[in-house]
Amino acid sequence: MRNVITYTAARLLLFVVTLGVVYVLGARDLLALVLAFLVSGLVSFVLLSKQRDAMSASLSARLAKGEGVADRLDAGSAKEDEGDAEHRPVG
């Protein structure tokens, strides 16, 4: 979870800095927001690749750990369905 917070904070900081630079250069209102969004996205793609990879790895590991829970839930559902089939009236 720490990697997600670190990456998100870095992206927000980069956006705010970019917005400040764009504002100082003369862009205002919606134009400033759009330019800051585009420029910070491109810059973060290059500068934050290591943090993005770390975040992706931690999320993948967390999801892989959660797959065991899904398997247990499926097994429990199948067992419950079998129990329901036994108690159904025939015909």
C-alpha positions in Angstrom: 0.0 0.0 0.0 2.9 2.3 0.6 4.0 2.1 -3.0 0.5 3.2 -4.1 0.5 6.2 -1.8 4.0 7.2 -2.8 3.2 7.1 -6.5 -0.1 8.9 -6.1 1.6 11.6 -4.0 4.4 12.0 -6.5 1.8 12.4 -9.4 -0.2 15.0 -7.4 3.0 16.9 -6.6 4.1 16.8 -10.2 0.7 18.1 -11.3 0.7 21.0 -8.8 4.2 22.0 -9.8 3.4 21.8 -13.5 0.2 23.8 -12.9 2.3 26.5 -11.1 4.7 26.7 -14.0 2.0 26.9 -16.6 0.2 29.6 -14.6 3.4 31.7 -14.4 3.9 31.3 -18.1 0.5 32.9 -18.7 -2.1 30.1 -19.1 -5.2 30.6 -17.0 -8.4 28.7 -16.1 -9.3 25.6 -18.1 -6.3 26.0 -20.4 -3.9 25.9 -17.5 -5.5 22.7 -16.1 -5.5 20.9 -19.4 -1.9 21.8 -20.1 -0.8 20.9 -16.6 -2.6 17.6 -16.9 -1.0 16.7 -20.2 2.5 17.9 -19.4 2.5 16.3 -15.9 1.3 13.0 -17.4 4.1 12.9 -19.9 6.7 13.9 -17.4 5.5 11.4 -14.9 5.6 8.6 -17.5 9.3 9.2 -17.8 10.3 10.3 -14.3 8.1 8.0 -12.2 8.6 4.7 -14.1 10.4 3.1 -11.1 7.7 4.0 -8.7 5.0 2.9 -11.2 6.7 -0.5 -11.5 7.0 -0.9 -7.8 3.3 0.0 -7.4 2.3 -2.4 -10.1 4.3 -5.2 -8.5 2.8 -4.6 -5.1 -0.8 -4.5 -6.5 -0.2 -7.7 -8.5 1.1 -9.5 -5.4 -1.9 -8.4 -3.4 -4.3 -9.5 -6.1 -2.5 -12.9 -6.4 -2.9 -13.4 -2.7 -6.6 -12.6 -2.9 -7.1 -15.3 -5.6 -7.0 -17.9 -2.8 -10.0 -16.3 -1.2 -11.9 -16.4 -4.5 -11.2 -20.1 -4.8 -12.4 -20.8 -1.3 -15.6 -18.8 -2.0 -16.2 -20.7 -5.2 -15.7 -24.0 -3.4 -18.1 -22.9 -0.6 -20.7 -21.9 -3.2 -20.4 -25.2 -5.0 -20.8 -27.1 -1.7 -23.9 -25.0 -0.9 -25.4 -25.7 -4.3 -24.9 -29.4 -3.7 -26.7 -29.1 -0.4 -29.6 -27.2 -2.0 -29.9 -29.9 -4.7 -30.2 -32.6 -2.1 -33.1 -30.9 -0.4 -35.1 -30.1 -3.5 -38.3 -32.1 -4.0 -38.3 -34.4 -7.0 -40.8 -33.9 -9.8 
